């Protein structure tokens, strides 16, 4: 004798319509009630569980988001925005915290093998050939968000990193700075590569080319900004302005100036990139470049879901969002 | 004719042993090669996919971590530690970003219904009865980490919040402070409740009870710390010391003092709780209470996995980790 929703309703002590709502995942059903209904339905063999449903539909309704360093405050911002955008389309998010630039990639390999996701968003890849190969080998639709990799056959969504950096170059030039330094993140990231290129090019066009002696490359970390700014500010002719490749590096540079009792912006101007919420805190009040993270996340999610659901365009997309310079109190004219 | 691993090996252009290694998930196989093998195997119907394997084993090897606000810098720390601990035991992590204190809980309901995880770690629940009911209704083994809920029938792992707060009370008392304030987080969190209780009790035992006029409760946010500290420091007889229920609130309080040009620690001492990496940055250099997050994450993961794998003790566990006071430059004697 086959089990009907009537049987489940009677055993769970609810109406038949509540049973069908609960099993459809309707959010109007109280979660505790829904859980009870599911337990009864599963025990009686009425409803296939997620694994069985997934076997039928071949869909997990799950998107893997691959992040290299969740502790970098940039990523929680992006992850929050993605979580919202995916949630609105009925997808949930698996967070894979993994560096793509090192050997191993156990989580990624498991993901590729296991089929536990319908698609992948890569938000912190590096630019090596081997990474391009790894991404192209993905058995699921995949989208690059924030970072770019030459030669990977994927859709990509990013900010205009070169353009944003050029806006910083213009600001510093017009304030009167000529001894200008750049502190990059990892040389193998497209964000550092494009920001440095845009910055150098704009300064060169103004006739104030970036002195190679004033370039540093490190990590996207407070420690790296602190160490390189200390190094730069200790020189005989220190820079009067430092552009840091992201906000976290700039926070480190501000701390270095504080430690050396060098006034910001009186003695040195400091600029970041990202406009993290912390950048507006009094402790930093950092001039920086805002990226439209919410819009970027929304479009990356949309493109990925279109690929998953087969409503996609055969052409790869490449969306580049304009940035916005946010002026705060960490920049001013150079010392007289 | 049935498909053998020999057929797959030939078609994928690799050895048979590479095929079996790849399909076992052995990390020694290059991810791109493994992905190719999986695609061939799936196309030929050789290997059941993750959904089919999961149907057989009834295990997803996935743990859901439910967090209320991934943008609060405390959670990425904890999530990173959990990711490590779970990864070492062969589990991956699904991050569910959801407030348990509001209606809806679409993600949690979906999780309960869908069976997409083997267990749940709750790291930012609130203390209402309704939340206790919701947690107890979980169809999976579940563990409470960091926060506590009375009446929920679950294992729990947390720091000694009351004890840590008592260490702060002792420090401030011995430095000579008597006009002391407390800025809490949400009143419906066990962390704020226990820290405030431990702080009040220790001050009362010293004969310097906390003046109710010097208590504030807000959110675990920079904005809340900024607003309440501004309010407290604007009073005719401002406090000479403020204990903030977490570091993010303390960063806001430090910013308020900076904004009002009130010297820290000359005019007011400020203390936090958590010891986030940022607390040691020069911009803050915050005296705070360290929680052993890595140990807490490891034990929460262990208990949950024991429950999932049936190696568990019928008794519920309740682990309380000692805290450690970290003195930095945000505390000193009160003004003369």
Boltz contact constraints between the chains, C-beta under 6 A:
constraints:
  - contact:
      token1: [A, 25]
      token2: [B, 110]
      max_distance: 6.0
  - contact:
      token1: [A, 25]
      token2: [B, 113]
      max_distance: 6.0
  - contact:
      token1: [A, 27]
      token2: [B, 106]
      max_distance: 6.0
  - contact:
      token1: [A, 31]
      token2: [B, 105]
      max_distance: 6.0
  - contact:
      token1: [A, 31]
      token2: [B, 108]
      max_distance: 6.0
  - contact:
      token1: [A, 31]
      token2: [B, 109]
      max_distance: 6.0
  - contact:
      token1: [A, 31]
      token2: [B, 134]
      max_distance: 6.0
  - contact:
      token1: [A, 32]
      token2: [B, 133]
      max_distance: 6.0
  - contact:
      token1: [A, 32]
      token2: [B, 134]
      max_distance: 6.0
  - contact:
      token1: [A, 32]
      token2: [B, 137]
      max_distance: 6.0
  - contact:
      token1: [A, 34]
      token2: [B, 109]
      max_distance: 6.0
  - contact:
      token1: [A, 34]
      token2: [B, 113]
      max_distance: 6.0
  - contact:
      token1: [A, 35]
      token2: [B, 112]
      max_distance: 6.0
  - contact:
      token1: [A, 35]
      token2: [B, 137]
      max_distance: 6.0
  - contact:
      token1: [A, 35]
      token2: [B, 139]
      max_distance: 6.0
  - contact:
      token1: [A, 38]
      token2: [B, 113]
      max_distance: 6.0
  - contact:
      token1: [A, 39]
      token2: [B, 139]
      max_distance: 6.0
  - contact:
      token1: [A, 49]
      token2: [B, 115]
      max_distance: 6.0
  - contact:
      token1: [A, 50]
      token2: [B, 114]
      max_distance: 6.0
  - contact:
      token1: [A, 50]
      token2: [B, 115]
      max_distance: 6.0
  - contact:
      token1: [A, 50]
      token2: [B, 116]
      max_distance: 6.0
  - contact:
      token1: [A, 51]
      token2: [B, 51]
      max_distance: 6.0
  - contact:
      token1: [A, 51]
      token2: [B, 54]
      max_distance: 6.0
  - contact:
      token1: [A, 51]
      token2: [B, 55]
      max_distance: 6.0
  - contact:
      token1: [A, 52]
      token2: [B, 55]
      max_distance: 6.0
  - contact:
      token1: [A, 54]
      token2: [B, 51]
      max_distance: 6.0
  - contact:
      token1: [A, 55]
      token2: [B, 51]
      max_distance: 6.0
  - contact:
      token1: [A, 55]
      token2: [B, 52]
      max_distance: 6.0
  - contact:
      token1: [A, 70]
      token2: [B, 76]
      max_distance: 6.0
  - contact:
      token1: [A, 70]
      token2: [B, 79]
      max_distance: 6.0
  - contact:
      token1: [A, 70]
      token2: [B, 80]
      max_distance: 6.0
  - contact:
      token1: [A, 71]
      token2: [B, 76]
      max_distance: 6.0
  - contact:
      token1: [A, 71]
      token2: [B, 80]
      max_distance: 6.0
  - contact:
      token1: [A, 76]
      token2: [B, 70]
      max_distance: 6.0
  - contact:
      token1: [A, 76]
      token2: [B, 71]
      max_distance: 6.0
  - contact:
      token1: [A, 76]
      token2: [B, 76]
      max_distance: 6.0
  - contact:
      token1: [A, 79]
      token2: [B, 70]
      max_distance: 6.0
  - contact:
      token1: [A, 80]
      token2: [B, 70]
      max_distance: 6.0
  - contact:
      token1: [A, 80]
      token2: [B, 71]
      max_distance: 6.0
  - contact:
      token1: [A, 83]
      token2: [B, 97]
      max_distance: 6.0
  - contact:
      token1: [A, 94]
      token2: [B, 94]
      max_distance: 6.0
  - contact:
      token1: [A, 95]
      token2: [B, 95]
      max_distance: 6.0
  - contact:
      token1: [A, 97]
      token2: [B, 83]
      max_distance: 6.0
  - contact:
      token1: [A, 105]
      token2: [B, 31]
      max_distance: 6.0
  - contact:
      token1: [A, 106]
      token2: [B, 27]
      max_distance: 6.0
  - contact:
      token1: [A, 109]
      token2: [B, 31]
      max_distance: 6.0
  - contact:
      token1: [A, 109]
      token2: [B, 34]
      max_distance: 6.0
  - contact:
      token1: [A, 110]
      token2: [B, 25]
      max_distance: 6.0
  - contact:
      token1: [A, 112]
      token2: [B, 35]
      max_distance: 6.0
  - contact:
      token1: [A, 113]
      token2: [B, 25]
      max_distance: 6.0
  - contact:
      token1: [A, 113]
      token2: [B, 34]
      max_distance: 6.0
  - contact:
      token1: [A, 113]
      token2: [B, 38]
      max_distance: 6.0
  - contact:
      token1: [A, 114]
      token2: [B, 50]
      max_distance: 6.0
  - contact:
      token1: [A, 115]
      token2: [B, 49]
      max_distance: 6.0
  - contact:
      token1: [A, 115]
      token2: [B, 50]
      max_distance: 6.0
  - contact:
      token1: [A, 116]
      token2: [B, 50]
      max_distance: 6.0
  - contact:
      token1: [A, 133]
      token2: [B, 32]
      max_distance: 6.0
  - contact:
      token1: [A, 134]
      token2: [B, 31]
      max_distance: 6.0
  - contact:
      token1: [A, 137]
      token2: [B, 32]
      max_distance: 6.0
  - contact:
      token1: [A, 137]
      token2: [B, 35]
      max_distance: 6.0
  - contact:
      token1: [A, 139]
      token2: [B, 35]
      max_distance: 6.0
  - contact:
      token1: [A, 139]
      token2: [B, 39]
      max_distance: 6.0
  - contact:
      token1: [A, 255]
      token2: [B, 281]
      max_distance: 6.0
  - contact:
      token1: [A, 255]
      token2: [B, 282]
      max_distance: 6.0
  - contact:
      token1: [A, 255]
      token2: [B, 283]
      max_distance: 6.0
  - contact:
      token1: [A, 258]
      token2: [B, 282]
      max_distance: 6.0
  - contact:
      token1: [A, 259]
      token2: [B, 282]
      max_distance: 6.0
  - contact:
      token1: [A, 281]
      token2: [B, 255]
      max_distance: 6.0
  - contact:
      token1: [A, 282]
      token2: [B, 255]
      max_distance: 6.0
  - contact:
      token1: [A, 282]
      token2: [B, 258]
      max_distance: 6.0
  - contact:
      token1: [A, 282]
      token2: [B, 259]
      max_distance: 6.0
  - contact:
      token1: [A, 283]
      token2: [B, 255]
      max_distance: 6.0
  - contact:
      token1: [A, 283]
      token2: [B, 283]
      max_distance: 6.0
